[in-house]
Amino acid sequence: MRVFHTALLLALSSASVGVAMAEDTVAPQAASANQLPPGQEVSDTVIELAGWVIAADDNHGYPFMVMDKAAAQVLVFGGDGKLRGAAPGLFGSAVGDHAAPGIAGLALREIPGRDRTTPAGRFVGGYGPSIDAGRVLWVDYDSAVSLHPTASGTPAERREERLASPTPDDNRVTHGCINVATTFYEDVVRSTFDKGGVFYILPDKDSMAETFPEFAHSREGAKRDE
C-alpha cells in the first residue's frame, strides 16, 4: 500500500497545481478531466482512502469516486485504480452526514433547508431512471442522491460560477445531490460509471471511523506498525 500511496500522492500533487499527471499513473485525458483550481491541494485523508480502496479491493474492480465535501472536490478513478480526473463539486447546502427519513419521497421544493444534506459513506450506485429527470447517475438511490452536470441547476443559483470560484466556500448549494461541470460529467463521469461504481463521500461532522470503519482500522494498524 505504501508504494501505491506514494504514486498517488505524486499524481495528486501534480493535479493540485495543474493536473499534469504522470503517464504511468494516469491514462492521458482531455483538459476537461483536470478542473481543480490551480494550487488547490488534495487532502492526505483523500489520498489515503483512495490508496486503501485499491489495496483492499474495496471497489471490487469497479470504478470509484472519492468526494470531499469540505474541500468541494470530486476525484474519479477507474476500476484499475488510475486517476481519471479531478474537479470541483457542489454539495448539499446543509452541513450533515445523514439523509433525513422520508426525504426520497419529497419534491425538491418540499425539502426543508436543514435536511438538504449530502450523506457521507460508501455507496454502490449506477445509472437508472428517475421520476422527473430521465436517466441519472444514482449515488444512493434510497436517499435520492444523484450526481448531475451543473446544467440541471437554476440560473439564480449560479452553479457554474460557484464551481469556477477558487475556493470551496460557495460550493454548498444543492438539495443534497452532487453537481460537477458539464464538461467533466460528459468527458469523465459518464464513460467511467456507465456500468456503475462505488462512491465514497467524506463526512462533515462524523468521524472517519464512524463513516469508514474498515479504512480507519487499517489506518490505525499502519500507524502502529511504523
C-alpha positions, 0 to 999 in steps of 0.5 A: 500500500505504501508504494501505491500511496506514494504514486498517488500522492505524486499524481495528486500533487501534480493535479493540485497545481495543474493536473499534469499527471504522470503517464504511468499513473494516469491514462492521458485525458482531455483538459476537461478531466483536470478542473481543480483550481490551480494550487488547490491541494488534495487532502492526505485523508483523500489520498489515503482512502483512495490508496486503501480502496485499491489495496483492499479491493474495496471497489471490487474492480469497479470504478470509484469516486472519492468526494470531499465535501469540505474541500468541494472536490470530486476525484474519479478513478477507474476500476484499475485504480488510475486517476481519471480526473479531478474537479470541483463539486457542489454539495448539499447546502446543509452541513450533515452526514445523514439523509433525513427519513422520508426525504426520497419521497419529497419534491425538491421544493418540499425539502426543508433547508436543514435536511438538504444534506449530502450523506457521507459513506460508501455507496454502490450506485449506477445509472437508472431512471428517475421520476422527473429527470430521465436517466441519472447517475444514482449515488444512493438511490434510497436517499435520492442522491444523484450526481448531475452536470451543473446544467440541471441547476437554476440560473439564480443559483449560479452553479457554474460560477460557484464551481469556477470560484477558487475556493470551496466556500460557495460550493454548498448549494444543492438539495443534497445531490452532487453537481460537477461541470458539464464538461467533466460529467460528459468527458469523465463521469459518464464513460467511467460509471456507465456500468456503475461504481462505488462512491465514497463521500467524506463526512462533515461532522462524523468521524472517519471511523464512524463513516469508514470503519474498515479504512480507519482500522487499517489506518490505525494498524499502519500507524502502529506498525511504523 
